[in-house]
Amino acid sequence: MNSKSVVGIVVVFLVLLVGSKSLYIVNEWERGVLLRFGEEVRTDIEPGLHVKIPFMDKVRKFDVRVLTVDSPTRRYLTVDKKPLEVDSFAAWQIIDVAKFYRATSGDEARAISLLAARIDNGLRDQFGRRTQHEVISGERDALMRELTQSLDQRTRQEFGIRLIDVRVKAIELPVDVSSSVFERMQAERAKEAQDHRSRGNELAEGIRADADRQRTVILAEAFAEAERTRGEGDAIASQLYAEAFSQDQDFYEFYRSMQAYEKTFSSKGDVIVLDAQNEFLRYLKTPSPARN
């Protein structure tokens, strides 16, 4: 290989090297910043193939898709001095790569750290203005909306970042507070249960007393009605007997005597001692005694 061939290969190599260093590609989900000796030359470079001066220019690329940042669980105090353990996250996006580069030197980790600090301060402020009930259920959505709006304005101005949303994933009572809260809740529930039992027992006693009173009244009324009915029946029976027996006085006297004998001598061991001339025994002496 002669010297001309070597020179040609070297020239081709240098051309390829310079060409590779002169071209760069920005992907669709990226935006770029062109730096020359560390100074900004061009910002917000769109996706596509671009040219730069080799060995002088440097390109920094940034992901402009929607990203998320998870904040560690932190403790916040509400306005009524109730501690809460809060786990949150945020969705964000770079909208001004030049401002983002100046604020963070292009370090995404630094951007996440700054953003997490802003969210932490914002949550602390929002929780400090609301009660425990409000941050858990009553005004939770309003809290998140207000926090997102206020932080979005600051992050746009300071970091070139659009804060899309801030959300609380979980709100828990601290472990050292949970036990006392649960004990208080159990005591309150036990007291409430005892109140219900007392009112129930009182109501039951009233129902029983009323039922006993109604039972007594019903039995008394039933007994009175039975006595009236029995009296009416006896009166009717007496009337019928009187009407029947008045038709034959001798038969009536004989019939009543037979009933008396039946009751008196109902048992084999019954003994009666009477004078033989006693009127009670007259039907035992003659079958048809003469009337007096």
C-alpha positions in Angstrom: 0.0 0.0 0.0 1.5 3.3 -1.1 1.4 6.6 0.8 -1.4 8.0 -1.3 -3.7 5.1 -0.3 -2.9 5.6 3.3 -3.6 9.3 3.1 -6.9 8.6 1.3 -8.0 6.1 4.0 -7.1 8.7 6.7 -9.0 11.4 4.9 -12.1 9.2 4.5 -11.9 8.2 8.2 -11.7 11.9 9.2 -14.6 12.8 7.0 -16.7 10.0 8.5 -15.6 11.0 12.0 -16.4 14.6 11.4 -19.7 13.7 9.8 -20.8 11.5 12.7 -19.9 14.2 15.1 -21.8 16.8 13.1 -25.1 15.0 13.0 -27.5 14.2 15.8 -31.0 12.9 16.1 -33.7 14.2 18.5 -36.4 11.5 19.0 -40.1 12.3 18.9 -40.5 12.2 22.7 -37.5 14.4 23.3 -36.5 18.1 23.0 -32.9 19.3 22.8 -30.6 22.1 23.9 -27.5 22.9 21.9 -24.5 24.1 23.9 -21.3 25.6 22.6 -18.5 25.5 25.1 -21.2 25.2 27.8 -23.2 28.2 26.6 -26.7 27.9 25.2 -26.8 28.3 21.5 -30.2 26.9 20.6 -33.0 25.7 22.8 -36.2 23.6 22.4 -34.8 21.7 19.4 -37.6 19.8 17.7 -37.5 16.1 16.8 -35.5 15.2 13.7 -32.0 15.1 12.2 -29.9 18.2 13.0 -26.3 19.5 12.5 -23.8 20.8 15.0 -20.2 21.8 15.0 -18.1 18.8 16.1 -16.0 19.0 19.2 -17.4 22.5 19.9 -21.1 21.9 20.3 -22.8 19.5 22.7 -26.5 18.5 22.7 -28.5 17.7 25.8 -31.8 15.8 25.3 -34.7 15.8 27.7 -37.8 13.5 27.9 -40.9 15.6 27.4 -43.4 12.9 28.0 -45.6 12.8 31.2 -43.5 11.6 34.1 -44.3 10.7 37.7 -42.7 11.3 41.0 -43.5 9.3 44.1 -43.1 11.2 47.3 -42.0 9.2 50.4 -44.6 8.8 53.2 -44.5 11.9 55.4 -46.3 13.1 58.5 -48.4 16.2 58.4 -50.4 18.0 61.2 -53.9 19.2 60.5 -55.3 22.4 61.9 -56.8 20.4 64.9 -53.2 19.1 65.6 -54.0 15.5 64.4 -51.0 13.8 62.8 -51.5 11.9 59.6 -49.2 9.7 57.5 -49.6 10.7 53.8 -48.4 8.9 50.7 -48.6 10.9 47.5 -47.5 11.1 43.9 -47.4 13.7 41.1 -47.5 13.7 37.3 -45.3 16.3 35.6 -43.9 17.3 32.2 -41.1 19.5 30.9 -42.6 22.3 28.8 -39.6 24.7 28.6 -36.3 22.8 28.1 -34.2 25.9 28.3 -35.7 27.0 31.7 -35.5 23.4 32.9 -31.8 23.2 31.9 -30.9 26.4 33.7 -32.8 25.4 36.9 -31.5 21.9 37.2 -28.4 21.8 34.9 -30.3 19.1 33.0 -30.2 16.7 35.9 -33.6 14.9 36.1 -32.8 13.6 39.6 -32.3 17.1 40.8 -35.6 18.2 39.2 -37.4 15.4 41.0 -35.9 16.4 44.3 -36.9 20.0 43.8 -40.4 19.0 42.7 -40.8 16.7 45.7 -39.7 19.5 48.1 -42.3 21.8 46.6 -45.0 19.2 46.9 -44.0 18.4 50.5 -44.3 22.1 51.4 -47.6 22.5 49.6 -49.1 19.4 51.3 -47.9 20.7 54.7 -49.6 24.0 54.1 -52.9 22.5 52.8 -53.2 20.0 55.6 -52.3 22.7 58.2 -55.4 24.7 57.1 -57.9 21.8 57.3 -59.3 19.5 59.9 -58.7 15.7 59.9 -62.2 15.0 58.6 -61.8 17.6 55.8 -58.5 16.2 54.5 -59.7 12.6 54.6 -63.1 12.9 53.0 -64.8 16.3 53.2 -62.4 18.5 51.1 -59.9 16.0 49.8 -60.6 16.7 46.1 -60.6 20.5 46.7 -57.3 20.2 48.5 -55.7 18.3 45.6 -57.1 20.7 43.0 -56.0 23.8 44.9 -52.5 22.4 45.6 -52.0 21.4 41.9 -53.0 24.8 40.7 -50.8 26.7 43.1 -47.7 24.5 42.5 -48.2 24.4 38.8 -47.8 28.2 38.5 -44.5 28.1 40.6 -43.0 25.1 38.8 -43.7 26.7 35.4 -41.9 29.8 36.4 -39.0 28.2 38.3 -38.3 25.0 36.4 -40.2 25.0 33.1 -42.2 22.1 34.4 -46.0 21.7 34.1 -47.4 20.0 37.1 -50.3 18.0 35.8 -51.7 16.5 38.9 -50.9 15.8 42.6 -52.7 12.9 44.2 -52.8 11.4 47.7 -52.5 7.6 47.5 -53.1 6.9 51.1 -53.8 8.7 54.4 -53.1 6.7 57.6 -52.9 7.4 61.3 -49.4 7.0 62.7 -48.7 3.7 64.4 -48.2 5.4 67.8 -51.6 7.1 67.5 -53.6 4.2 66.0 -53.8 2.2 69.2 -55.1 5.0 71.3 -57.6 6.0 68.6 -58.8 2.4 68.3 -59.1 2.1 72.1 -61.1 5.4 72.2 -63.3 4.2 69.4 -63.9 0.9 71.1 -64.8 2.7 74.4 -67.2 5.0 72.5 -68.8 2.0 70.7 -69.1 0.1 74.0 -70.8 3.1 75.6 -73.1 3.5 72.7 -73.9 -0.3 72.8 -74.6 -0.1 76.5 -77.0 2.9 76.0 -78.8 0.9 73.3 -79.1 -2.1 75.7 -80.4 0.1 78.5 -83.0 1.7 76.3 -83.9 -1.8 75.0 -84.3 -3.2 78.5 -86.4 -0.2 79.5 -88.6 -0.6 76.4 -88.8 -4.4 77.0 -89.9 -3.8 80.6 -92.6 -1.4 79.5 -93.8 -3.9 76.8 -93.9 -6.7 79.4 -95.8 -4.6 81.9 -98.3 -3.5 79.3 -98.7 -7.1 78.2 -99.3 -8.3 81.8 -101.8 -5.5 82.3 -103.6 -6.4 79.1 -103.5 -10.1 80.1 -105.0 -9.3 83.5 -107.7 -7.1 82.0 -108.5 -9.7 79.3 -108.8 -12.5 82.0 -110.9 -10.3 84.2 -113.2 -9.4 81.4 -113.3 -13.1 80.2 -114.2 -14.2 83.8 -116.9 -11.6 84.1 -118.3 -12.6 80.8 -118.2 -16.3 81.7 -119.9 -15.6 85.1 -122.6 -13.6 83.3 -123.0 -16.3 80.7 -123.1 -19.0 83.5 -125.6 -16.9 85.5 -127.8 -16.5 82.4 -127.5 -20.2 81.7 -128.4 -21.1 85.2 -131.4 -18.8 85.2 -132.6 -20.3 81.9 -132.0 -23.8 83.2 -133.8 -23.0 86.5 -136.7 -21.5 84.5 -136.8 -24.6 82.3 -136.7 -26.9 85.3 -139.4 -24.9 87.1 -141.6 -25.0 84.0 -141.0 -28.7 83.5 -141.4 -29.7 87.1 -144.4 -27.5 87.7 -146.4 -29.7 85.4 -146.0 -32.7 87.9 -145.1 -31.8 91.5 -144.9 -35.4 92.7 -142.4 -36.4 90.0 -140.3 -33.3 90.7 -140.1 -34.3 94.4 -139.2 -37.9 93.5 -136.6 -36.7 91.0 -134.9 -34.4 93.5 -134.9 -37.1 96.1 -133.2 -39.6 93.7 -130.5 -37.0 93.0 -130.0 -36.5 96.7 -129.7 -40.3 97.2 -127.2 -40.6 94.3 -125.0 -37.9 95.8 -125.3 -39.2 99.4 -124.7 -42.9 98.6 -122.2 -42.4 95.7 -119.6 -44.5 97.5 -119.9 -48.0 99.0 -118.3 -46.9 102.2 -120.9 -44.1 102.8 -122.9 -44.5 106.0 -125.9 -42.4 107.2 -127.7 -42.7 110.5 -131.2 -41.3 110.5 -134.5 -42.0 112.2 -136.6 -44.4 110.2 -139.4 -41.9 110.2 -137.2 -39.2 108.7 -138.7 -37.5 105.7 -135.4 -38.0 103.7 -136.0 -41.8 103.7 -139.6 -41.8 102.7 -138.9 -42.9 99.1 -136.9 -45.8 100.4 -139.8 -47.1 102.4 -142.7 -47.0 100.0 -142.6 -46.5 96.2 -145.4 -44.1 96.2 -145.9 -42.2 99.5 -149.0 -40.3 100.0 -148.8 -36.6 99.9 -149.3 -34.7 103.1 
